[in-house]
Amino acid sequence: SPDLSARIEKPGDCGGNPGPERALACGYGTINVIAPSPGDAAEVWVGTDDGLVWLTRDGTRSWQRVTPPGVPAWAKIASIDLVAARPGTAYVAVDNHRQDDVRPYAFVTHDYGASWAAIGANLPAGHYLSVVRADPERAGLLYAGTELGVQVSDDDGAHWQPLGAGLPPVWVHDLLVKDRDLVAATVGRALWVLDDLTPLRQRGALAGPRLYHPAPAWRLRVNQNRDTPFTRETPLGQNPPTGAVIDYVLPAAARAPVELEIRDAGGALVRRFTSADAPEEGPEPYFERAWLPHPRRLEASAGAHRFVWDLRYPPPRALAYEWSIAASPAEGTQLTPGGALVLPGEYRLTLTVDGRRLEAPLAVVADPRVPVPAAELAGALDFWRALTADLDAVWRAYAEIGAVRSALADRRAALAHAPSGAALAARVAALDARLAPLAAAAVEAQPGLGFAGEALAAIVTDVEGADRAPTGAQREAAETLRRAAAAAIAQWHALAATELPSLNRALATARLPAVRVPDAAHLKAAEPPEGDDLP
């Protein structure tokens, strides 16, 4: 290019400390911004720090001066942003605070600089501007970096409003829209990232509840810094939420519980959440409670809400859960055994608010760092499902045995005060004695018995924690445990079918209630007693 400053052939006296007009004439300006067009290799825009904007559309063979009217002399062209989908459109931010002028200057052209419109009038007065960036996906959605933070406009700069989201009041010198995130470079306060611009890209006038179409969700595993968690005092960055980020807006508080259903491409239910769900509970932690995972729940109050689904199936029913030793301050500590990650693919969200159903698609994308064949992931999920079915059968048998043993204890207490109840109390005690080893075997392997729920849970945790096909050793161990559990469950069912009816007839003669196995809806398994070792 030629000299793109405002130098003139014979500027006259350029010594001393010239004012802005003489400085321009003396060629003190420098190029501050070079903006190649993302859609045309022959188009380049240039901005100088002496208030000039230049354009070439023929690969630098010729240049046009296209400075917006109203740019003060010696003001700095701070940024030029171009939009690939809108040829001829350019957004210019002008910073003139070097001359004690802290007004925000911003301009837009849609015809290659033939005409300009000022778009900075609604920006906060008295705070100079460093950058304006256009959203590449939604026309008219703009982000501005000012002396005191970020502003956003969804009407091409006609109106602006603050975009705080936890960002401190700090000079934002540059902005970058990367995929679905907004990255802010600040002066002295590090890099900041606003995760997931989906709600901004889809927002508009509300005629009722709205479920935004979520961005694709990466199938990632939580970064838990396994085995040696960082202390909370360690200075660390914060990752975006792990899972699918689901945003919705309720203009008014819902009258009934809000419900979210997630189904796979075949229509099968994967997960269901409601705003009435009780908080998830686990065993008493052996560590500071600050390391517990943050509670998550659907909100039913008026306003904008964000719910993060961890891309997992519901955790299996197990006799006991343990807190993992792996943890991070942001994600907390995981509970094991947990639910398996869903497979990459297409899913469907349904948000129900006071009878109104709102639907949106969700794409789950494989972690590109873990190149695992889809068949292996599907095989691991099938294996996990089979294991959790076995684990559930053990849980149910353990809960049934526990309910019966509790009832037997009540009958023994009643018989202790009944005349001629010694013989019947002995029968009750004998049945309880036969059930006690079965209850113990449901948790840990016992000589000659099956169940071994803890061992099954350990394999479930191993399978859930890896993106690969199950190993031969895992399959062999699972089959051994499955056969042992099935045999023990059959033994329990035989006792329930033969011993309980006979005992209940005797209890009826003694005018005592029968001992019955609760149905599935009323089962509740007591947690097994803990051992001496912490997990």
LUMSEFI-919774 format. One record per residue (C-alpha): residue in one letter; x, y, z. Coordinates in steps of 0.1 Angstrom, whole numbers, plus 5000, padded with zeros to 4 digits. Example, Ala and Ser with C-alpha at 12.3 -4.5 7.8 and 13.67 -1.06 7.14 Angstrom:
<sites>
- A; 5123; 4955; 5078
- S; 5137; 4989; 5071
</sites>
This chain:
<sites>
- S; 5000; 5000; 5000
- P; 5010; 5036; 4999
- D; 5015; 5056; 5031
- L; 4980; 5054; 5046
- S; 4985; 5082; 5071
- A; 4974; 5117; 5064
- R; 5009; 5129; 5054
- I; 5010; 5157; 5029
- E; 5038; 5165; 5004
- K; 5049; 5198; 5021
- P; 5037; 5197; 5057
- G; 5057; 5227; 5067
- D; 5070; 5230; 5103
- C; 5067; 5195; 5119
- G; 5089; 5203; 5149
- G; 5079; 5208; 5185
- N; 5047; 5194; 5198
- P; 5021; 5198; 5169
- G; 4984; 5196; 5176
- P; 4962; 5169; 5160
- E; 4958; 5186; 5126
- R; 4995; 5193; 5122
- A; 5004; 5158; 5135
- L; 4982; 5143; 5108
- A; 4998; 5165; 5081
- C; 5032; 5155; 5094
- G; 5024; 5118; 5091
- Y; 5027; 5108; 5127
- G; 4999; 5083; 5124
- T; 5004; 5045; 5123
- I; 4984; 5016; 5111
- N; 4966; 5001; 5141
- V; 4941; 4976; 5125
- I; 4944; 4953; 5095
- A; 4911; 4934; 5088
- P; 4912; 4909; 5059
- S; 4877; 4900; 5046
- P; 4867; 4865; 5057
- G; 4848; 4861; 5024
- D; 4870; 4878; 4997
- A; 4908; 4874; 4996
- A; 4911; 4907; 4976
- E; 4893; 4928; 5002
- V; 4913; 4943; 5031
- W; 4903; 4971; 5055
- V; 4929; 4992; 5074
- G; 4924; 5015; 5103
- T; 4950; 5040; 5116
- D; 4956; 5056; 5149
- D; 4952; 5090; 5133
- G; 4915; 5085; 5125
- L; 4915; 5070; 5090
- V; 4898; 5040; 5075
- W; 4910; 5026; 5042
- L; 4897; 4999; 5019
- T; 4911; 4979; 4990
- R; 4888; 4955; 4970
- D; 4913; 4946; 4942
- G; 4941; 4929; 4961
- T; 4958; 4962; 4971
- R; 4962; 4976; 4936
- S; 4941; 5006; 4946
- W; 4930; 5020; 4980
- Q; 4900; 5041; 4989
- R; 4897; 5063; 5019
- V; 4863; 5054; 5035
- T; 4866; 5071; 5070
- P; 4832; 5074; 5087
- P; 4821; 5111; 5090
- G; 4823; 5121; 5126
- V; 4856; 5104; 5135
- P; 4876; 5130; 5154
- A; 4910; 5140; 5140
- W; 4938; 5119; 5156
- A; 4913; 5094; 5171
- K; 4924; 5058; 5170
- I; 4906; 5033; 5149
- A; 4905; 5006; 5176
- S; 4888; 4977; 5157
- I; 4873; 4968; 5124
- D; 4850; 4938; 5122
- L; 4837; 4922; 5090
- V; 4809; 4897; 5085
- A; 4814; 4869; 5060
- A; 4777; 4864; 5054
- R; 4770; 4901; 5048
- P; 4794; 4915; 5021
- G; 4801; 4952; 5024
- T; 4793; 4952; 5061
- A; 4820; 4966; 5085
- Y; 4818; 4976; 5121
- V; 4843; 5002; 5133
- A; 4851; 5011; 5169
- V; 4869; 5044; 5176
- D; 4889; 5052; 5208
- N; 4897; 5089; 5214
- H; 4905; 5089; 5251
- R; 4941; 5100; 5243
- Q; 4926; 5134; 5237
- D; 4905; 5133; 5269
- D; 4874; 5124; 5248
- V; 4858; 5094; 5265
- R; 4827; 5093; 5244
- P; 4820; 5058; 5227
- Y; 4823; 5061; 5189
- A; 4810; 5032; 5168
- F; 4799; 5031; 5131
- V; 4785; 5006; 5106
- T; 4785; 5004; 5069
- H; 4766; 4980; 5047
- D; 4779; 4993; 5013
- Y; 4817; 4991; 5016
- G; 4820; 5025; 5033
- A; 4799; 5045; 5008
- S; 4777; 5055; 5037
- W; 4780; 5051; 5074
- A; 4756; 5051; 5104
- A; 4767; 5059; 5140
- I; 4757; 5031; 5164
- G; 4773; 5043; 5196
- A; 4747; 5068; 5208
- N; 4731; 5043; 5232
- L; 4764; 5030; 5247
- P; 4772; 5042; 5282
- A; 4782; 5078; 5280
- G; 4816; 5087; 5294
- H; 4832; 5052; 5287
- Y; 4854; 5049; 5257
- L; 4851; 5020; 5233
- S; 4878; 4996; 5222
- V; 4861; 4970; 5201
- V; 4829; 4960; 5183
- R; 4824; 4924; 5172
- A; 4795; 4910; 5152
- D; 4781; 4876; 5160
- P; 4788; 4853; 5130
- E; 4755; 4834; 5134
- R; 4728; 4860; 5141
- A; 4726; 4892; 5120
- G; 4725; 4923; 5141
- L; 4738; 4907; 5173
- L; 4768; 4928; 5184
- Y; 4792; 4928; 5213
- A; 4811; 4959; 5224
- G; 4841; 4961; 5247
- T; 4843; 4993; 5267
- E; 4863; 5008; 5295
- L; 4841; 4992; 5320
- G; 4830; 4959; 5306
- V; 4809; 4944; 5277
- Q; 4777; 4957; 5261
- V; 4754; 4937; 5238
- S; 4729; 4947; 5211
- D; 4705; 4926; 5191
- D; 4693; 4953; 5168
- D; 4725; 4962; 5150
- G; 4736; 4988; 5175
- A; 4704; 5008; 5179
- H; 4702; 4998; 5215
- W; 4727; 4984; 5239
- Q; 4726; 4968; 5273
- P; 4753; 4955; 5297
- L; 4764; 4919; 5294
- G; 4778; 4914; 5329
- A; 4775; 4876; 5338
- G; 4800; 4879; 5366
- L; 4826; 4900; 5346
- P; 4842; 4926; 5369
- P; 4842; 4962; 5358
- V; 4873; 4962; 5337
- W; 4886; 4976; 5305
- V; 4878; 4951; 5277
- H; 4904; 4957; 5250
- D; 4893; 4930; 5226
- L; 4866; 4904; 5220
- L; 4864; 4872; 5200
- V; 4834; 4851; 5191
- K; 4847; 4815; 5190
- D; 4820; 4790; 5180
- R; 4793; 4795; 5208
- D; 4815; 4813; 5233
- L; 4825; 4850; 5237
- V; 4861; 4856; 5248
- A; 4871; 4889; 5264
- A; 4907; 4901; 5266
- T; 4909; 4926; 5295
- V; 4936; 4950; 5306
- G; 4952; 4936; 5337
- R; 4924; 4911; 5347
- A; 4931; 4881; 5325
- L; 4910; 4864; 5298
- W; 4873; 4857; 5304
- V; 4849; 4835; 5286
- L; 4812; 4837; 5284
- D; 4801; 4801; 5278
- D; 4773; 4794; 5253
- L; 4758; 4824; 5235
- T; 4728; 4803; 5225
- P; 4702; 4823; 5246
- L; 4715; 4856; 5231
- R; 4714; 4842; 5196
- Q; 4678; 4830; 5199
- R; 4662; 4855; 5222
- G; 4633; 4876; 5211
- A; 4599; 4888; 5224
- L; 4583; 4863; 5248
- A; 4548; 4851; 5241
- G; 4551; 4824; 5268
- P; 4577; 4800; 5282
- R; 4606; 4794; 5259
- L; 4630; 4765; 5256
- Y; 4661; 4775; 5236
- H; 4676; 4751; 5212
- P; 4709; 4741; 5229
- A; 4742; 4741; 5213
- P; 4758; 4706; 5206
- A; 4770; 4690; 5238
- W; 4805; 4675; 5239
- R; 4805; 4640; 5254
- L; 4832; 4647; 5279
- R; 4842; 4633; 5313
- V; 4844; 4656; 5342
- N; 4880; 4668; 5348
- Q; 4884; 4655; 5383
- N; 4922; 4656; 5386
- R; 4922; 4621; 5398
- D; 4939; 4609; 5430
- T; 4954; 4642; 5440
- P; 4928; 4670; 5440
- F; 4940; 4705; 5440
- T; 4932; 4725; 5471
- R; 4906; 4752; 5469
- E; 4933; 4778; 5474
- T; 4952; 4767; 5442
- P; 4946; 4794; 5415
- L; 4929; 4776; 5387
- G; 4907; 4785; 5357
- Q; 4871; 4774; 5356
- N; 4860; 4750; 5329
- P; 4825; 4755; 5313
- P; 4798; 4732; 5326
- T; 4803; 4695; 5316
- G; 4773; 4683; 5297
- A; 4743; 4698; 5278
- V; 4736; 4734; 5287
- I; 4698; 4738; 5286
- D; 4684; 4773; 5289
- Y; 4648; 4783; 5292
- V; 4627; 4813; 5302
- L; 4595; 4815; 5322
- P; 4577; 4848; 5320
- A; 4558; 4839; 5352
- A; 4562; 4813; 5379
- A; 4549; 4779; 5369
- R; 4518; 4768; 5388
- A; 4528; 4731; 5386
- P; 4562; 4714; 5387
- V; 4583; 4720; 5356
- E; 4593; 4687; 5339
- L; 4622; 4680; 5315
- E; 4623; 4647; 5295
- I; 4652; 4636; 5274
- R; 4647; 4609; 5248
- D; 4670; 4593; 5223
- A; 4665; 4591; 5185
- G; 4643; 4560; 5189
- G; 4620; 4577; 5214
- A; 4632; 4558; 5245
- L; 4633; 4578; 5277
- V; 4668; 4585; 5288
- R; 4663; 4609; 5318
- R; 4635; 4628; 5335
- F; 4638; 4657; 5359
- T; 4612; 4679; 5376
- S; 4614; 4710; 5397
- A; 4598; 4690; 5425
- D; 4627; 4664; 5427
- A; 4642; 4660; 5461
- P; 4679; 4669; 5463
- E; 4702; 4641; 5454
- E; 4717; 4625; 5485
- G; 4747; 4603; 5491
- P; 4765; 4588; 5521
- E; 4779; 4610; 5548
- P; 4811; 4624; 5533
- Y; 4845; 4616; 5549
- F; 4858; 4650; 5538
- E; 4849; 4687; 5540
- R; 4813; 4693; 5527
- A; 4826; 4721; 5504
- W; 4838; 4692; 5481
- L; 4803; 4679; 5476
- P; 4789; 4683; 5441
- H; 4768; 4714; 5436
- P; 4731; 4707; 5437
- R; 4712; 4710; 5403
- R; 4675; 4713; 5398
- L; 4650; 4727; 5375
- E; 4636; 4760; 5385
- A; 4599; 4769; 5383
- S; 4602; 4806; 5392
- A; 4598; 4835; 5368
- G; 4630; 4844; 5349
- A; 4658; 4829; 5328
- H; 4671; 4796; 5340
- R; 4700; 4773; 5330
- F; 4700; 4735; 5337
- V; 4730; 4713; 5329
- W; 4724; 4677; 5321
- D; 4756; 4656; 5327
- L; 4747; 4634; 5296
- R; 4743; 4604; 5319
- Y; 4717; 4578; 5325
- P; 4702; 4576; 5360
- P; 4726; 4560; 5385
- P; 4719; 4524; 5392
- R; 4703; 4512; 5425
- A; 4731; 4499; 5446
- L; 4734; 4486; 5482
- A; 4758; 4514; 5490
- Y; 4774; 4544; 5473
- E; 4808; 4558; 5478
- W; 4824; 4592; 5472
- S; 4853; 4590; 5447
- I; 4887; 4602; 5459
- A; 4889; 4623; 5426
- A; 4876; 4658; 5429
- S; 4878; 4694; 5417
- P; 4866; 4726; 5434
- A; 4843; 4734; 5404
- E; 4828; 4699; 5399
- G; 4829; 4685; 5434
- T; 4833; 4648; 5442
- Q; 4816; 4621; 5421
- L; 4794; 4594; 5436
- T; 4799; 4558; 5426
- P; 4785; 4538; 5410
- G; 4771; 4564; 5387
- G; 4751; 4565; 5355
- A; 4767; 4557; 5322
- L; 4774; 4584; 5296
- V; 4749; 4584; 5267
- L; 4761; 4576; 5232
- P; 4769; 4603; 5207
- G; 4739; 4610; 5185
- E; 4706; 4629; 5183
- Y; 4683; 4634; 5213
- R; 4651; 4653; 5220
- L; 4643; 4676; 5248
- T; 4607; 4682; 5261
- L; 4601; 4709; 5287
- T; 4566; 4708; 5301
- V; 4553; 4740; 5318
- D; 4517; 4740; 5331
- G; 4507; 4715; 5304
- R; 4525; 4733; 5276
- R; 4551; 4711; 5259
- L; 4582; 4728; 5244
- E; 4606; 4707; 5223
- A; 4641; 4712; 5211
- P; 4667; 4689; 5195
- L; 4700; 4681; 5212
- A; 4731; 4668; 5195
- V; 4756; 4649; 5216
- V; 4791; 4650; 5200
- A; 4819; 4625; 5206
- D; 4851; 4637; 5224
- P; 4875; 4642; 5195
- R; 4904; 4634; 5218
- V; 4891; 4598; 5224
- P; 4888; 4580; 5190
- V; 4867; 4550; 5200
- P; 4846; 4531; 5174
- A; 4809; 4536; 5179
- A; 4804; 4498; 5182
- E; 4827; 4497; 5212
- L; 4808; 4525; 5230
- A; 4775; 4508; 5223
- G; 4789; 4475; 5235
- A; 4801; 4491; 5268
- L; 4767; 4507; 5273
- D; 4749; 4473; 5267
- F; 4773; 4457; 5292
- W; 4766; 4484; 5317
- R; 4729; 4480; 5314
- A; 4731; 4442; 5319
- L; 4753; 4448; 5350
- T; 4730; 4474; 5365
- A; 4700; 4450; 5360
- D; 4719; 4424; 5380
- L; 4728; 4451; 5406
- D; 4691; 4461; 5408
- A; 4681; 4424; 5413
- V; 4706; 4422; 5442
- W; 4693; 4454; 5457
- R; 4657; 4442; 5455
- A; 4665; 4409; 5471
- Y; 4685; 4426; 5499
- A; 4657; 4451; 5505
- E; 4631; 4422; 5506
- I; 4653; 4402; 5531
- G; 4658; 4433; 5552
- A; 4620; 4440; 5553
- V; 4613; 4404; 5563
- R; 4640; 4404; 5589
- S; 4626; 4436; 5604
- A; 4592; 4421; 5606
- L; 4606; 4389; 5622
- A; 4622; 4410; 5648
- D; 4589; 4427; 5656
- R; 4572; 4393; 5659
- R; 4599; 4380; 5682
- A; 4594; 4410; 5705
- A; 4557; 4404; 5706
- L; 4561; 4367; 5713
- A; 4585; 4374; 5742
- H; 4555; 4386; 5762
- A; 4530; 4361; 5750
- P; 4522; 4329; 5770
- S; 4533; 4298; 5753
- G; 4551; 4318; 5727
- A; 4585; 4302; 5731
- A; 4582; 4276; 5704
- L; 4569; 4300; 5678
- A; 4596; 4325; 5688
- A; 4621; 4298; 5681
- R; 4607; 4292; 5646
- V; 4609; 4330; 5639
- A; 4645; 4331; 5652
- A; 4654; 4300; 5631
- L; 4641; 4317; 5599
- D; 4660; 4349; 5607
- A; 4692; 4329; 5612
- R; 4688; 4314; 5578
- L; 4683; 4349; 5563
- A; 4712; 4366; 5580
- P; 4740; 4350; 5559
- L; 4720; 4358; 5528
- A; 4717; 4395; 5538
- A; 4755; 4395; 5544
- A; 4762; 4378; 5511
- A; 4742; 4404; 5492
- V; 4769; 4429; 5502
- E; 4801; 4409; 5503
- A; 4809; 4374; 5490
- Q; 4804; 4347; 5516
- P; 4816; 4311; 5514
- G; 4791; 4290; 5496
- L; 4767; 4319; 5489
- G; 4763; 4344; 5461
- F; 4751; 4380; 5457
- A; 4784; 4401; 5462
- G; 4767; 4434; 5454
- E; 4799; 4454; 5463
- A; 4819; 4435; 5437
- L; 4792; 4440; 5411
- A; 4791; 4478; 5419
- A; 4829; 4479; 5415
- I; 4827; 4465; 5380
- V; 4798; 4489; 5371
- T; 4820; 4518; 5382
- D; 4850; 4505; 5361
- V; 4828; 4501; 5330
- E; 4812; 4534; 5334
- G; 4845; 4551; 5339
- A; 4861; 4542; 5305
- D; 4854; 4548; 5269
- R; 4862; 4514; 5255
- A; 4848; 4479; 5250
- P; 4846; 4458; 5282
- T; 4876; 4437; 5288
- G; 4876; 4399; 5289
- A; 4884; 4399; 5325
- Q; 4855; 4422; 5333
- R; 4831; 4400; 5314
- E; 4844; 4369; 5331
- A; 4841; 4384; 5365
- A; 4807; 4398; 5358
- E; 4794; 4364; 5346
- T; 4807; 4347; 5378
- L; 4790; 4372; 5400
- R; 4758; 4371; 5379
- R; 4755; 4333; 5383
- A; 4763; 4335; 5420
- A; 4737; 4363; 5425
- A; 4710; 4344; 5405
- A; 4716; 4313; 5427
- A; 4714; 4333; 5459
- I; 4683; 4351; 5448
- A; 4667; 4318; 5439
- Q; 4675; 4305; 5474
- W; 4658; 4335; 5489
- H; 4627; 4331; 5467
- A; 4625; 4295; 5477
- L; 4627; 4304; 5514
- A; 4600; 4330; 5509
- A; 4578; 4306; 5490
- T; 4580; 4277; 5515
- E; 4589; 4290; 5549
- L; 4569; 4322; 5551
- P; 4534; 4307; 5544
- S; 4539; 4281; 5570
- L; 4552; 4306; 5595
- N; 4523; 4330; 5588
- R; 4498; 4303; 5595
- A; 4514; 4298; 5629
- L; 4514; 4336; 5635
- A; 4477; 4338; 5626
- T; 4470; 4312; 5652
- A; 4488; 4333; 5677
- R; 4468; 4364; 5665
- L; 4499; 4381; 5652
- P; 4502; 4398; 5618
- A; 4517; 4379; 5589
- V; 4552; 4386; 5576
- R; 4549; 4397; 5540
- V; 4574; 4407; 5513
- P; 4567; 4443; 5504
- D; 4559; 4451; 5468
- A; 4584; 4470; 5446
- A; 4568; 4504; 5452
- H; 4573; 4501; 5490
- L; 4608; 4486; 5491
- K; 4636; 4505; 5508
- A; 4670; 4490; 5514
- A; 4689; 4500; 5545
- E; 4725; 4509; 5538
- P; 4748; 4481; 5548
- P; 4771; 4488; 5578
- E; 4804; 4504; 5569
- G; 4837; 4487; 5572
- D; 4867; 4501; 5589
- D; 4884; 4515; 5557
- L; 4873; 4547; 5540
- P; 4869; 4546; 5502
</sites>
